[in-house]
Amino acid sequence: MSADWRLAVDIGGTFTDVVLFDGASGKVVVDKTLTTPAAPLDGVRTGVNQLLLKAGVRPTDITAPIVHATTLITNALIEGKIGRAGIVTTTGFGDTLLIRNEHRYDMYDLQIEFPEPPVPRDRVVELTERITPQGVVRLAPSEADLAAITEQLRAAAVEAVGVCLINSYANPSNERIVAEHLRRELGVPVCLSSEISPQIREYPRMITTACNAATMPVIGPYLDELQKWLAGEGFGGSVLMMLSNGGVVSADDAARAPIRLVESGPAAGALAGSWFARRMGEDRLLCFDMGGTTAKSCLIVHGEPELTNTFEVARIYRFKKGSGFPVSAPSVDLVEIGAGGGSLARVDELGLLKVGPESAGADPGPACYGRGGAKPAVTDADLSLGYLDAAFFLGGDMALDMTACSAALQTVANPLGLSAADTAAGIHELVNQNMAAAARMHAVEQGADLRGITVLAFGGAGPLHACGVAELLESKRVVFPVNASVLSAFGTLVTPVRIDLARSMVRPMANFDHPGTELDERDSLLNELRDEGRRVLSAAGVAAGNIRFRYGVDARYLGQGNEITIWVGEGESWPVTYGEVVDKFEADYRRIYGLTIPDVGVEAVTWRLSAFAASSPVEPRTVVPTEAAAVHHTRPVRFARGSDPTDTPVYKRSQLGLGQQIVGPAIVEERETTAVIRPGWVASVAADGSLVAERQIVDRRGR
């Protein structure tokens, strides 16, 4: 049987993960290398070359599409390392990015802060034109005005331009005129709000367009370099990019709309969690993904992650909704906080210990990396406590510096008046509290109770902290999957080719109960969305006969200002009647709000279409030894502040036998990560190689 090698890459803030999977045999080979933020392709090259050498595979053996997830876009927006973009908008609307939507995320904060717009006011140019909300062109842009804005943008030395004209969602003709002129005269990438976010509401549409324009100079050159390198090495597959919604598209489509990649890496982890939930028969699962820079949690219900139509990026305050940019990009609904292995500890002005969101990243990294970092990070605390083996980090390929680790911890311990050991324990406990609080708050927003839920722990640092976080969430079961450290990269392999499209057309729902102009307009709108969906999936290599369509609509009661999204089914055309849509709307409205409003009509606002094709089956083969492994060695590990170190058994994950039980406290090591089995937990090896830990003791409340 010939091999069917598939390659996946995930660029994180600290590490770049690579996975090779043979669809014919089920063999999986993984590797992990440091991310190179200044030149991301360097880290990818290193990781891929190391992986091919380890697997004995040549680039020419890989002919399937190469699937790629990345945090480049979200990190660029958070850190402000974006391109020099300009915005063209209608005269009188140039201050929209500064005015925002007038929502105050903290109404009592007199010094309230918001992130600086990705495009400053001096690079926002106004154009005289007008389209009505019904899509009627009242005034087209003149040649003289187009020439004037071109000179303004040229003088500003822009690298990309976003065009966001008022009411362009109803008729994109004026935006297309502007884009054609600017592409011809400036020769820079141009994106249109009518293509990126053709939906009502001025500020969300403009900030989405601005974020997209500002990140086009970030992702475009990277993808060009990546594809040239892959072709030069002899790889036969195209590049598919992971989107925030849990789908993949071609690299060219990703370069045109990079804002859709904003949660690319975390979405890949959520898709891997969905795949595991279905395999394990878990109805509810909490994905806990802790890497080097951030921690993410996502709730999986009935085998699928929740989706949201708006995602907030670059928050000023990590727990305060509304303090960032509300971009209109369909995304997996998850919470992400600055609590990774590289998150830095400090003492604040009140003398209190704080951890994150600042991160040491990959360069210089935590102090123990020995690359010049002087501030203590979570990884330094974990090393000091004995959770990590300084000589076995990345299987010994990257030895850790215990002396630098201790010196960094002392810089925080001294102001606190604590020992370095108790400071390390405090850092570990505090970051666990932060992650548990974020997961709990996110679940409350979804109306979910996390008590008793199974936790799936992955990411490089996730298995070290999972049992501690689970205790705080009152969960009694944690699953450590095989290759947990690179599970997000693996998640890209189980991801369907998919694009979610939307366009606003506000009409009373009753108008679609009978044939007429508005029904024709809706069908025409859906035809355009289907055509775009076919184009995107075809570009990703999907045969026309394999493309499927799913339909939805954002609806509200007449007079309301907010909608709920109703998904109504699949088909080649709109699959349900007016009455069925209203019934489904009222059922969902009652589920969310506990009531319906009698004698008030329902209004359709935004029409949605998901075009997708099923992914290829992925069945990894795991060979689990039949005999139980002996303890490899022991080392002193500290599990709580003020406690003495416990001589703790250390096991090698690859040697654990099927059904073998490990009574905590224990440490289970593998090359890319380490699982910490805390006191009071018992772990056993499942048939697929997963390590399943269950809590045996209860807390003071008997839970």
C-alpha positions in Angstrom: 0.0 0.0 0.0 1.5 3.4 -1.0 1.7 6.1 1.6 -0.7 9.1 1.6 1.3 11.7 3.5 -0.4 14.8 4.7 1.4 17.7 6.3 0.0 20.2 8.9 1.7 23.3 10.3 0.6 25.5 13.2 2.5 28.7 14.1 2.0 29.6 17.7 3.3 32.6 19.6 6.1 30.6 21.1 6.4 27.3 19.2 5.7 26.1 15.7 4.1 22.6 15.5 4.3 20.3 12.6 2.5 17.0 12.0 2.8 14.3 9.3 0.0 11.8 8.9 -0.1 8.9 6.6 -3.7 8.3 5.5 -2.9 4.8 4.3 -1.3 3.4 7.5 -2.5 5.8 10.1 1.1 6.6 11.1 1.6 10.0 12.8 5.0 11.8 13.2 5.2 15.1 15.1 7.8 17.8 15.9 8.0 21.1 17.6 10.4 24.0 17.2 10.7 27.6 18.4 8.7 30.2 16.4 10.7 32.9 14.8 8.5 36.0 15.1 10.7 38.3 13.0 10.7 35.8 10.1 8.0 33.1 10.7 9.0 31.1 7.7 12.4 30.3 9.3 10.6 28.4 12.1 8.4 26.6 9.6 11.4 25.6 7.5 13.2 24.3 10.6 10.2 22.3 11.8 9.3 20.8 8.5 12.9 19.8 7.7 13.3 18.2 11.1 10.0 16.3 10.7 10.8 15.0 7.3 14.2 13.8 8.5 12.6 12.1 11.5 9.9 10.4 9.3 12.3 9.5 6.4 9.9 11.3 4.0 10.9 13.4 1.0 9.1 16.6 0.0 8.1 14.9 -3.3 6.3 12.2 -1.3 3.7 14.9 -0.1 1.2 15.6 -2.8 -1.9 16.3 -0.7 -2.7 19.9 0.3 -0.6 21.3 3.2 -2.9 22.6 5.9 -1.7 25.6 7.9 -3.0 27.3 11.0 -1.4 30.5 12.5 -1.6 33.1 15.1 0.2 35.7 13.0 -2.9 37.8 12.4 -4.2 38.0 16.0 -0.6 38.6 17.3 -0.1 41.4 14.7 -3.3 43.1 15.9 -2.5 42.7 19.6 1.1 43.9 19.3 0.3 46.6 16.7 2.8 45.1 14.3 0.6 45.6 11.3 1.0 47.1 7.8 0.6 50.8 6.9 -3.0 50.8 5.7 -5.4 53.5 4.6 -9.2 53.6 4.6 -11.5 55.3 2.0 -15.0 56.1 3.3 -17.9 58.4 2.5 -17.6 62.1 3.2 -18.7 62.8 6.8 -17.8 59.4 8.1 -14.1 59.7 8.5 -14.2 59.6 12.3 -16.1 56.4 12.6 -13.1 54.4 13.8 -12.5 56.9 16.6 -16.2 57.3 17.6 -16.7 53.5 17.6 -20.2 52.5 18.6 -20.3 54.7 21.7 -20.5 51.5 23.9 -18.6 51.9 27.2 -17.5 48.5 28.5 -17.2 50.1 32.0 -19.7 52.9 32.4 -18.1 54.0 35.7 -14.5 54.3 34.4 -13.7 58.0 33.8 -10.4 57.1 32.3 -11.7 54.4 30.0 -9.3 53.2 27.3 -9.9 51.7 23.9 -7.3 50.3 21.6 -5.9 52.6 18.9 -7.6 51.9 15.5 -5.4 49.9 13.1 -5.7 52.8 10.7 -5.1 56.3 12.3 -7.2 59.3 11.4 -4.6 60.8 9.1 -4.8 57.8 6.8 -8.6 57.8 6.6 -9.7 59.7 3.4 -13.2 60.8 2.6 -14.9 60.5 -0.8 -18.0 62.3 -2.1 -20.5 59.5 -3.1 -23.8 58.1 -1.9 -25.8 55.0 -2.0 -29.2 54.7 -0.2 -30.0 51.8 2.3 -32.1 50.3 -0.5 -29.1 50.2 -2.8 -29.9 53.1 -5.1 -26.9 55.0 -6.4 -27.6 58.7 -5.7 -24.0 59.8 -6.4 -21.2 57.9 -8.1 -17.6 59.0 -7.3 -16.1 61.5 -9.9 -12.8 61.0 -11.6 -11.5 64.2 -10.0 -12.4 63.0 -6.5 -10.8 59.6 -7.2 -7.6 61.3 -8.4 -7.6 63.4 -5.2 -7.9 60.5 -2.8 -5.3 58.6 -4.7 -2.8 61.4 -4.2 -3.6 61.5 -0.5 -3.0 57.8 -0.1 0.2 57.9 -2.2 1.5 60.7 0.0 0.7 58.6 3.1 2.8 55.7 1.6 0.1 53.1 2.3 0.9 49.4 1.8 -2.8 48.4 1.6 -6.2 50.1 1.4 -9.6 49.2 2.7 -12.7 50.7 1.1 -15.8 51.1 3.3 -18.5 53.3 1.8 -21.9 53.8 3.5 -24.6 51.3 2.6 -22.3 49.4 0.3 -23.7 46.1 1.6 -26.9 47.0 -0.4 -25.0 47.9 -3.6 -21.2 47.4 -4.0 -20.9 49.3 -7.3 -19.3 52.5 -5.9 -16.8 50.5 -3.9 -15.8 48.5 -7.0 -15.2 51.7 -8.9 -12.9 52.9 -6.2 -11.1 49.6 -5.9 -10.4 49.4 -9.6 -9.0 52.9 -9.7 -6.7 52.4 -6.6 -5.4 49.0 -7.7 -4.5 50.5 -11.1 -2.9 53.7 -9.7 -1.3 52.6 -6.5 -0.5 48.9 -7.1 -1.2 47.9 -3.5 -3.7 45.3 -2.1 -7.3 46.7 -1.8 -10.1 45.1 0.1 -13.8 46.1 0.0 -16.2 46.1 3.0 -18.9 44.7 0.5 -16.7 41.6 0.2 -15.2 41.3 3.7 -18.3 42.2 5.7 -21.4 43.1 3.6 -23.6 43.6 6.7 -25.4 46.5 8.3 -23.9 48.5 11.2 -21.3 51.1 10.2 -18.6 50.6 12.9 -18.3 46.8 12.9 -18.2 46.9 9.1 -15.5 49.6 9.1 -13.3 48.1 11.9 -13.5 44.7 10.2 -12.4 46.3 6.9 -9.6 48.3 8.6 -8.2 45.2 10.4 -8.3 43.3 7.2 -6.5 46.0 5.3 -3.9 46.4 8.1 -3.0 42.7 8.1 -2.9 42.1 4.3 0.8 43.3 4.2 1.5 40.9 7.1 0.1 37.7 5.6 0.5 38.3 1.9 4.4 38.3 1.8 4.5 35.4 4.2 2.3 33.2 2.1 4.1 34.2 -1.1 7.5 33.2 0.5 6.0 30.0 1.9 4.5 28.8 -1.4 7.8 29.6 -3.2 9.8 27.7 -0.7 7.5 24.7 -0.8 7.5 24.6 -4.6 11.3 24.9 -4.7 11.7 22.0 -2.3 9.4 19.8 -4.4 6.3 19.6 -2.4 3.4 18.7 -4.6 0.4 19.9 -2.6 -1.2 23.4 -2.5 -1.5 25.4 0.7 -4.8 25.5 2.6 -5.2 28.0 5.4 -7.3 27.4 8.6 -10.0 29.9 9.2 -11.5 31.1 12.5 -14.8 29.4 11.7 -13.2 25.9 11.6 -12.8 25.6 7.9 -10.0 25.8 5.4 -9.6 27.8 2.1 -6.9 28.4 -0.4 -3.9 30.5 0.4 -4.9 33.1 -2.2 -8.4 33.5 -0.6 -6.8 33.7 2.9 -4.4 36.5 1.6 -7.4 38.5 0.4 -9.3 38.2 3.7 -6.7 37.7 6.5 -9.2 38.8 9.1 -10.9 35.4 8.7 -7.6 33.9 10.1 -7.7 35.9 13.4 -8.5 32.8 15.5 -7.0 30.2 13.1 -4.8 28.3 15.5 -7.3 28.1 18.4 -10.1 27.1 15.9 -7.9 24.2 14.8 -7.7 23.1 18.5 -11.4 23.3 18.8 -11.9 21.1 15.7 -9.5 18.6 17.2 -11.6 18.7 20.4 -14.8 18.0 18.4 -13.1 15.1 16.7 -12.1 13.7 20.1 -15.5 14.3 21.6 -17.2 12.2 18.9 -14.6 9.4 19.2 -15.0 9.3 23.0 -18.8 9.6 23.0 -18.6 12.7 25.1 -21.7 14.9 24.9 -20.0 17.8 26.6 -16.3 18.5 26.6 -14.1 21.5 27.6 -11.1 22.0 25.4 -8.2 23.4 27.4 -5.4 24.5 25.2 -2.4 26.1 26.9 0.5 27.0 24.8 3.5 29.2 25.2 1.8 32.6 24.8 -2.0 32.1 25.6 -4.5 29.7 27.0 -7.8 29.0 25.3 -10.9 27.2 26.4 -13.8 26.1 24.2 -17.0 24.3 25.0 -17.9 21.3 22.8 -21.6 20.4 22.9 -23.1 17.4 21.0 -19.8 17.0 19.2 -19.6 20.5 17.8 -18.1 23.8 19.0 -20.3 26.9 19.2 -19.8 29.5 16.5 -20.1 33.3 16.8 -20.6 35.8 14.0 -18.5 38.5 15.8 -15.2 38.0 17.5 -13.4 40.6 19.6 -9.7 41.1 19.1 -7.0 43.2 20.8 -8.8 43.8 24.0 -7.4 46.4 26.3 -8.6 44.4 29.3 -8.7 40.6 28.8 -11.9 40.0 30.8 -13.8 43.0 29.6 -16.0 42.5 26.6 -16.2 45.6 24.5 -12.6 46.7 25.1 -11.3 45.5 21.8 -12.2 45.5 18.1 -15.5 43.7 17.3 -14.7 42.2 13.9 -17.4 40.5 11.9 -15.7 37.3 11.2 -17.4 34.0 11.9 -15.4 32.2 14.5 -15.4 29.3 16.9 -16.7 30.7 20.2 -13.9 30.4 22.6 -12.1 32.5 25.3 -8.5 33.3 25.1 -6.3 34.9 27.8 -2.6 35.8 28.1 -1.8 32.8 30.3 0.8 30.6 28.6 4.1 29.1 29.5 5.8 32.3 28.6 3.4 34.6 30.6 5.5 36.8 32.8 5.1 37.2 36.6 5.6 40.5 38.3 4.7 42.5 41.5 2.2 45.3 40.9 2.1 48.7 42.5 0.1 47.3 45.4 2.7 44.7 46.1 0.5 41.8 44.7 1.7 39.0 42.5 0.4 39.2 39.0 0.9 36.8 36.0 0.4 37.8 32.3 -0.8 38.9 29.9 2.7 40.1 28.9 4.6 37.2 27.5 8.2 36.4 26.9 7.2 34.8 23.6 9.8 32.7 21.7 12.5 35.4 21.9 13.9 35.7 24.5 11.4 33.3 26.0 11.3 32.3 29.7 14.5 32.8 31.7 15.2 29.1 31.7 15.5 29.1 27.9 18.9 30.7 28.4 18.3 33.2 25.6 18.6 36.4 27.7 15.2 36.5 29.4 15.5 37.9 33.0 11.9 38.0 34.1 10.3 34.8 35.5 7.6 33.1 33.4 5.2 30.3 34.1 7.6 27.8 32.6 10.2 29.0 35.1 7.8 28.3 37.9 6.9 24.9 36.6 10.6 24.0 36.2 11.4 25.2 39.8 8.5 23.2 41.2 9.9 20.0 39.6 7.1 19.5 37.0 9.6 19.8 34.2 13.0 18.1 33.8 15.6 20.6 32.7 17.5 17.9 30.8 14.5 16.5 29.0 12.8 19.6 27.6 11.9 18.8 23.9 13.4 15.4 24.6 16.7 16.9 25.6 17.1 18.9 22.4 16.6 22.1 24.3 18.2 21.9 27.8 16.8 24.4 30.3 18.9 26.7 32.5 18.1 26.1 36.2 20.4 28.9 37.4 18.8 31.5 35.2 15.4 30.2 36.3 16.2 30.6 40.0 17.7 34.1 39.5 14.6 35.3 37.6 12.2 33.9 40.3 14.2 35.7 43.0 13.5 39.1 41.4 9.8 38.6 42.2 10.3 36.7 45.4 12.4 39.4 47.1 9.7 42.2 46.9 7.1 39.7 48.1 9.2 38.5 51.0 8.8 34.9 49.9 11.1 32.1 49.1 11.7 31.3 45.4 9.9 28.0 45.9 6.8 29.6 47.4 6.9 32.3 44.7 6.9 29.6 42.0 4.0 27.8 43.6 2.1 31.1 43.8 2.7 31.7 40.1 1.5 28.3 39.2 -1.6 28.6 41.3 -2.4 32.1 40.1 -2.2 31.2 36.4 -4.5 28.2 37.1 -7.0 30.6 38.8 -6.9 33.0 35.9 -7.5 30.2 33.4 -10.3 28.6 35.4 -12.0 32.0 35.9 -11.9 32.8 32.2 -13.3 29.4 31.3 -16.1 29.7 33.9 -17.0 33.3 32.8 -17.2 32.2 29.1 -19.4 29.2 30.0 -21.7 31.5 32.0 -22.1 33.7 28.9 -23.2 30.6 27.1 -25.6 29.5 29.9 -23.4 26.4 30.7 -22.3 24.9 34.0 -18.8 23.4 33.8 -19.1 21.3 37.0 -18.5 17.7 36.3 -17.4 18.3 32.7 -14.6 16.3 31.0 -11.5 18.4 30.2 -9.4 17.7 27.1 -5.9 19.0 27.9 -3.5 19.9 25.1 -1.0 22.4 24.0 2.6 22.4 25.3 1.7 23.6 28.7 -1.9 22.3 29.0 -1.1 18.9 30.5 1.0 20.5 33.2 -1.8 22.6 34.5 -5.0 20.6 33.5 -5.6 18.8 36.8 -5.1 22.0 38.8 -7.6 23.9 36.5 -10.0 20.9 36.6 -10.0 21.0 40.4 -11.0 24.7 40.4 -13.8 24.0 37.9 -15.0 21.0 40.0 -14.3 18.6 37.1 -13.4 15.1 37.9 -12.0 13.8 34.6 -9.1 15.0 32.4 -8.1 13.4 29.1 -4.5 13.8 27.9 -4.6 12.7 24.2 -1.7 11.3 22.3 0.5 14.1 20.8 -1.3 16.6 23.0 1.3 19.3 22.5 0.6 19.5 18.7 -3.1 18.7 18.8 -4.0 22.0 17.1 -1.9 21.2 14.1 -3.5 17.8 14.0 -6.9 19.5 14.1 -6.2 21.1 10.7 -6.2 17.6 9.2 -9.8 16.9 10.4 -11.1 20.2 9.2 -13.5 20.5 6.2 -13.0 23.0 3.4 -15.5 25.6 4.3 -16.4 29.3 3.9 -19.1 31.2 5.8 -20.7 34.1 3.8 -23.3 36.7 4.8 -25.1 39.7 3.4 -27.6 42.0 4.9 -31.0 42.6 3.3 -33.5 43.9 5.9 -37.1 43.0 5.2 -40.2 41.9 7.2 -40.2 38.1 7.2 -43.9 38.1 6.2 -42.8 39.5 2.8 -41.3 36.2 1.9 -44.5 34.3 2.5 -45.6 34.7 -1.1 -44.0 35.2 -4.6 -42.9 38.7 -5.4 -40.1 41.1 -5.8 -38.6 40.6 -2.3 -38.6 36.9 -2.6 -36.8 37.3 -5.9 -34.3 39.6 -4.3 -33.6 37.1 -1.6 -33.1 34.3 -4.1 -30.8 36.5 -6.1 -28.7 37.3 -3.0 -28.4 33.6 -2.1 -27.4 32.8 -5.7 -24.6 35.3 -5.4 -23.5 33.8 -2.1 -23.6 30.2 -3.6 -21.5 31.4 -6.6 -18.9 32.8 -4.2 -19.0 29.7 -2.1 -18.4 27.5 -5.2 -15.5 29.8 -6.3 -13.8 29.6 -2.9 -14.2 25.8 -2.6 -13.1 25.2 -6.2 -10.0 27.2 -5.6 -9.3 24.9 -2.6 -9.5 21.9 -4.9 -13.1 20.7 -4.1 -15.0 19.1 -7.0 -18.3 20.8 -7.8 -20.3 17.7 -7.0 -18.9 17.6 -3.4 -20.0 21.1 -2.4 -22.9 21.4 0.0 -24.8 24.5 1.2 -26.2 25.3 4.6 -28.5 28.3 5.1 -29.2 30.7 8.0 -30.7 34.1 8.8 -30.2 36.7 11.5 -33.7 37.6 12.6 -35.3 39.8 15.3 -38.7 41.1 16.3 -39.7 44.3 14.5 -38.4 47.3 16.4 -35.5 45.4 18.1 -31.9 46.2 17.7 -30.2 42.8 18.1 -30.7 39.6 16.2 -30.3 35.9 16.8 -29.0 33.5 14.1 -31.3 30.8 12.9 -29.8 27.9 10.9 -32.5 26.3 8.8 -31.0 23.4 6.8 -29.1 22.3 3.7 -29.9 22.2 0.0 -29.3 23.7 -3.4 -31.9 26.4 -2.5 -33.5 27.9 0.5 -35.0 24.8 2.2 -37.8 26.0 4.4 -41.0 28.0 4.3 -41.7 31.4 5.9 -43.8 29.7 8.7 -41.0 27.2 9.6 -38.5 30.1 9.9 -40.7 32.0 12.3 -41.4 28.9 14.3 -37.7 28.2 14.6 -37.0 31.8 15.5 -39.5 31.8 18.3 -38.3 28.5 19.6 -34.7 29.8 19.8 -35.8 33.1 21.2 -37.8 31.3 24.0 -34.7 29.1 24.7 -32.5 32.2 25.1 -34.8 34.7 26.7 -37.5 32.6 28.3 -40.4 34.2 26.4 -41.7 35.2 23.0 -43.4 38.5 22.1 -47.0 38.0 20.8 -48.5 40.0 18.0 -45.2 41.4 16.8 -43.8 40.5 13.4 -40.3 39.0 12.7 -37.7 40.8 10.6 -35.0 39.2 8.6 -31.7 41.2 8.7 -28.7 39.2 7.4 -28.8 36.1 5.3 -26.1 33.5 5.8 -24.7 30.7 3.7 -22.1 28.1 4.7 -20.5 26.3 1.7 -18.5 23.2 2.7 -17.2 19.8 1.7 -16.4 17.0 4.1 -12.8 16.4 5.1 -10.9 13.2 4.3 -11.3 10.5 7.0 -8.4 10.6 9.6 -7.8 7.5 11.6 -4.4 7.7 13.4 -2.8 4.4 14.4 -1.5 4.2 18.0 0.5 1.2 19.1 0.0 0.9 22.9 2.4 -1.5 24.7 0.6 -4.4 26.4 2.8 -4.5 29.5 2.8 -1.9 32.2 5.8 0.4 32.4 8.0 0.6 35.5 8.8 3.9 37.1 11.6 5.5 35.1 13.0 7.5 38.0 11.8 9.8 40.8 12.4 13.5 41.5 11.2 16.0 44.2 8.1 17.9 43.1 6.3 20.6 45.1 2.5 20.6 44.7 1.4 23.5 47.0 2.8 26.6 48.7 4.4 25.9 52.1 4.6 22.2 51.5 7.7 20.1 51.3 8.7 18.5 48.0 7.3 15.0 47.4 9.5 12.3 45.9 7.4 11.7 42.8 7.6 8.8 40.3 8.3 9.8 36.7 7.0 7.6 33.8 7.8 7.8 30.1 4.5 8.1 28.1 5.7 5.9 25.2 6.3 3.0 27.6 2.9 3.0 29.4 0.9 -0.2 28.9 -2.8 -0.5 27.9 -4.9 -0.2 31.0 -2.0 0.7 33.2 -3.0 2.8 36.3 -0.9 5.6 37.6 -1.7 6.9 41.1 -1.0 10.5 41.7 1.2 12.3 42.5 3.1 11.3 39.3 4.8 12.8 36.3 4.3 11.4 32.8 6.9 12.7 30.3 7.0 12.8 26.5 9.2 14.7 24.1 6.8 17.6 23.5 5.0 18.0 26.8 4.6 16.7 30.4 1.4 15.6 32.1 1.2 16.3 35.9 -1.0 13.9 37.8 -1.7 15.7 41.0 -2.3 14.0 44.4 -5.8 12.6 44.6 -5.9 11.7 40.9 -5.6 8.3 39.2 -4.8 8.0 35.5 -5.2 5.0 33.2 -4.1 4.3 29.6 -7.0 4.0 27.1 -7.1 1.9 24.0 -6.2 4.8 21.7 -3.3 5.7 23.9 -5.0 8.6 25.7 -4.2 9.1 29.4 -7.4 9.5 31.3 -7.2 10.9 34.8 -10.0 10.8 37.3 -10.2 12.6 40.6 -10.5 10.2 43.6 -10.9 12.7 46.5 -13.6 15.3 47.1 -13.3 18.9 48.2 -14.6 20.2 51.5 -18.1 20.5 50.1 -18.2 16.8 49.2 -17.9 17.3 45.5 
